[in-house]
Amino acid sequence: MKIEIWSDVVCPWCYIGKRRFEAALEGLDEAVEVRWRSFELDPGALPTPEGSLAEELASKYRLTVEEAERMMDQMAQAARGEGLEFDFASARRGNTLDAHRLLHFASDRGVQGEMKERLLRAYFSEGRAIADRGELAALAADAGLDQDEVEAMLSGSDYVDAVRRDEARAGELGIGGVPFFLIQGRLGISGAQPVELMRQGLERARTQLE
């Protein structure tokens, strides 16, 4: 079973959804091939945006800063339920294009899953600068990639087209939010669904695609 997952490395529900997806796969009597696809929540984001994350969310969703902070607390609580610790106060926001390029590079090297997990943990739990190319290269080394090779790749424009193709495909599929799980190119599951609902979706997909 091939499953493509559109997500961003600064999307909290994508990290929560990843954990729920992994739990849903446990006990599934099916070989699964996972491919992470690119989706930028804010393609126009600066490398180092001004203001706090709460201020950004308040502006985006037309909330007060206090309401945005409560929303962040709720997301952190949901994350703890999946064994994740979110440190929003230390999160260093920025443009994620290079992170997505790195994920395509990692896919070609056979370690995309490891790279995805490392980037998510770095942003949500460690306060690492996800838009800094030096930081990305160091994180890539943690995932088993050659740091110098990654630095050279990021200094050019490699994989930009691959990112844009993923995003264009998301548009064709009508994906307006992430995470989004596409099974065998035909059946979709949208959002960070609870584990049991996601497991039911996977079982239903397997049955329908047999």
Sequence and secondary structure as in RCSB ss.txt:
>XXXX:A:sequence
MKIEIWSDVVCPWCYIGKRRFEAALEGLDEAVEVRWRSFELDPGALPTPEGSLAEELASKYRLTVEEAERMMDQM
AQAARGEGLEFDFASARRGNTLDAHRLLHFASDRGVQGEMKERLLRAYFSEGRAIADRGELAALAADAGLDQDEV
EAMLSGSDYVDAVRRDEARAGELGIGGVPFFLIQGRLGISGAQPVELMRQGLERARTQLE
>XXXX:A:secstr
 EEEEEE TT HHHHHHHHHHHHHHTT  S  EEEEEE  S TT  SS SS HHHHHHHHHT  HHHHHHHHHHH
HHHHHTTT    GGG B    HHHHHHHHHHHHTT HHHHHHHHHHHHHHH  BTT HHHHHHHHHHTT  HHHH
HHHHTTTTTHHHHHHHHHHHHHHT  SS EEEETTTEEEES   HHHHHHHHHHHHHHH 
